[in-house]
Amino acid sequence: MMTLNRLPQGRQPLRQHGMAIMSALFILVVLAVLAAFVVQVSTMQHLGSLQDLQSIRTYQAARAGVEWGLYRVQDHPADAANSQKCDAPTNITLPGDAFAGITVNVSCTGSSTLYEIHSIACYQPGGGACPNTGAFDNNYVERRIDVRLRTDTN
């Protein structure tokens, strides 16, 4: 025969309504949303740091283009047959892993004593013309440096 556990007089049996499960689910959802937010912030910070690094590398590439342009102007003196020291615009792809994806466009305008050197460096992982005048993605970085050189001073 089966015996029933009797409660003392005046006490009702406790009924569980699943409150522990609801609390656990709420905490899990809150933790999942918090984790997703942390991952998103971390990813955005990583991408921002990478963009800063590419910006610095692109700026240094533009400086190298200016130095190359200055060298070309000063190394090739004008003579009677060649009154211009400036060459046609030149695209330069820099060697090394640090400058992968960076192209430098160096152009020069001027006369026999006053020159303007324009260096535009572009970072675009997919390649393409520098400067990019068409559509580009969020990874595109461009830096431009312009220099004037006067050669008639003593």
C-alpha positions in Angstrom: 0.0 0.0 0.0 1.1 3.4 -0.8 1.6 6.0 1.9 1.0 9.7 1.4 3.2 12.2 3.1 1.0 14.5 5.1 1.8 18.1 5.7 1.3 19.7 9.0 -2.0 21.4 9.5 -2.3 24.8 7.6 0.6 24.2 5.1 0.1 24.1 1.4 2.4 22.0 -0.9 4.9 24.2 -2.7 4.4 24.4 -6.5 7.2 25.2 -8.8 6.3 27.3 -11.7 9.6 27.3 -13.7 11.0 30.5 -12.2 14.5 29.2 -12.0 14.4 28.3 -15.7 13.1 31.8 -16.6 15.9 33.4 -14.6 18.6 31.2 -16.1 17.3 32.0 -19.6 17.2 35.7 -18.9 20.8 35.7 -17.6 22.0 33.6 -20.6 20.3 36.1 -23.1 21.9 39.1 -21.3 25.3 37.4 -21.3 25.0 36.5 -25.0 24.1 40.1 -25.9 27.0 41.4 -23.8 29.4 38.9 -25.5 28.2 40.0 -28.9 28.8 43.6 -28.0 32.3 43.0 -26.7 33.2 41.0 -29.9 31.8 43.8 -32.1 33.7 46.5 -30.2 36.9 44.5 -30.3 36.6 43.9 -34.0 36.0 47.6 -34.7 39.0 48.5 -32.6 41.1 46.0 -34.4 40.0 47.3 -37.8 40.6 50.9 -36.7 44.2 50.0 -35.6 44.8 48.3 -38.9 43.5 51.3 -40.8 45.8 53.6 -38.7 48.8 51.4 -39.5 48.0 51.4 -43.2 47.6 55.2 -43.1 51.1 55.6 -41.6 52.6 53.2 -44.1 50.8 55.0 -47.0 52.1 58.4 -45.7 55.7 57.0 -45.5 55.3 55.7 -49.1 54.2 59.2 -50.2 57.3 60.7 -48.5 59.4 58.2 -50.3 57.8 59.3 -53.6 58.7 62.9 -52.8 62.3 61.9 -52.1 62.5 60.0 -55.3 61.0 63.0 -57.2 63.5 65.4 -55.6 66.3 63.1 -56.5 65.2 62.9 -60.1 65.0 66.7 -60.4 68.3 67.4 -58.8 70.2 64.4 -60.4 69.2 65.3 -64.0 70.4 68.8 -64.7 68.7 70.7 -67.5 70.8 71.2 -70.6 70.1 72.9 -73.9 68.5 69.8 -75.4 66.4 69.0 -72.3 65.0 72.1 -70.6 62.8 70.1 -68.4 64.1 68.1 -65.5 60.7 66.6 -64.8 59.8 63.2 -66.2 56.3 62.0 -67.0 54.2 60.8 -64.1 55.5 57.6 -62.7 53.7 54.8 -60.8 56.0 53.0 -58.3 55.2 49.8 -56.5 57.3 49.6 -53.3 59.0 46.3 -52.4 58.6 44.4 -49.2 55.7 43.0 -47.2 55.2 46.2 -45.2 54.3 48.1 -48.4 52.2 45.4 -50.0 49.2 46.9 -51.8 50.7 50.4 -51.8 51.3 52.2 -55.1 52.9 55.7 -55.4 52.2 58.1 -58.3 54.9 60.7 -58.6 54.5 63.7 -61.0 56.5 66.8 -61.5 55.7 70.1 -63.1 57.8 73.2 -63.4 60.4 75.2 -65.3 64.2 75.1 -65.2 64.3 76.8 -61.7 61.0 76.1 -60.0 59.5 72.6 -59.6 56.5 71.2 -58.0 56.6 67.5 -57.1 53.3 65.7 -56.3 53.4 62.3 -54.6 50.2 60.4 -54.1 50.4 57.1 -52.3 47.4 54.7 -52.3 46.7 51.6 -50.3 44.2 49.4 -52.1 44.5 45.7 -51.5 42.8 44.8 -54.7 45.1 46.9 -56.8 44.1 49.5 -59.3 45.1 53.0 -60.4 46.5 55.5 -58.0 44.8 57.8 -57.2 41.5 55.9 -57.4 38.9 58.1 -59.0 36.2 55.3 -59.1 34.5 53.3 -56.4 36.6 51.9 -53.6 36.0 50.0 -50.4 36.6 50.9 -46.7 40.2 49.7 -46.9 41.3 52.4 -49.3 43.8 54.8 -47.9 45.3 57.8 -49.9 47.9 60.3 -48.8 49.2 63.2 -50.9 52.3 65.3 -50.4 53.2 68.3 -52.6 56.7 69.9 -52.5 58.0 73.0 -54.3 61.7 73.2 -55.1 63.6 76.3 -56.2 67.0 75.7 -57.8 68.2 79.2 -58.7 69.3 80.3 -55.2 73.0 80.4 -54.3 
